Amino acid sequence: PSPTPTTSPTPAPTPTATPTSTPAPGGTWTAGRAYQVGDQVTYGGSTYRCRQAHTAIAGWEPPNVPALWSQV
């Protein structure tokens, strides 16, 4: 009697990672948060870069205070 050939097991496919959207560094502008020079935030659909270190307060939204924020 001759031996019966066997097949090699087929490896299972590796799942593909689903890409996720990456928020902008710094995220959404928030009152009460401390910002450093160079931080980027989004506000009203636009991106802004911090020009001067500060702790944000209501009324200091990026489009209202060009001394603190420049639109990117």
PECORDA-V270334 format. One record per residue. N is the residue number from 1. RES is the residue in one small letter. SS is DSSP state (H for helix, E for strand, C for the rest). Layout:
BEGIN
n:N res:RES ss:SS
n:N res:RES ss:SS
END
This chain:
BEGIN
n:1 res:p ss:C
n:2 res:s ss:C
n:3 res:p ss:C
n:4 res:t ss:C
n:5 res:p ss:C
n:6 res:t ss:C
n:7 res:t ss:C
n:8 res:s ss:C
n:9 res:p ss:C
n:10 res:t ss:C
n:11 res:p ss:C
n:12 res:a ss:C
n:13 res:p ss:C
n:14 res:t ss:C
n:15 res:p ss:C
n:16 res:t ss:C
n:17 res:a ss:C
n:18 res:t ss:C
n:19 res:p ss:C
n:20 res:t ss:C
n:21 res:s ss:C
n:22 res:t ss:C
n:23 res:p ss:C
n:24 res:a ss:C
n:25 res:p ss:C
n:26 res:g ss:C
n:27 res:g ss:C
n:28 res:t ss:E
n:29 res:w ss:C
n:30 res:t ss:C
n:31 res:a ss:C
n:32 res:g ss:C
n:33 res:r ss:C
n:34 res:a ss:E
n:35 res:y ss:E
n:36 res:q ss:C
n:37 res:v ss:C
n:38 res:g ss:C
n:39 res:d ss:C
n:40 res:q ss:E
n:41 res:v ss:E
n:42 res:t ss:E
n:43 res:y ss:E
n:44 res:g ss:C
n:45 res:g ss:C
n:46 res:s ss:E
n:47 res:t ss:E
n:48 res:y ss:E
n:49 res:r ss:E
n:50 res:c ss:E
n:51 res:r ss:C
n:52 res:q ss:C
n:53 res:a ss:C
n:54 res:h ss:E
n:55 res:t ss:E
n:56 res:a ss:C
n:57 res:i ss:C
n:58 res:a ss:C
n:59 res:g ss:C
n:60 res:w ss:C
n:61 res:e ss:C
n:62 res:p ss:H
n:63 res:p ss:H
n:64 res:n ss:H
n:65 res:v ss:C
n:66 res:p ss:C
n:67 res:a ss:C
n:68 res:l ss:C
n:69 res:w ss:E
n:70 res:s ss:E
n:71 res:q ss:E
n:72 res:v ss:C
END
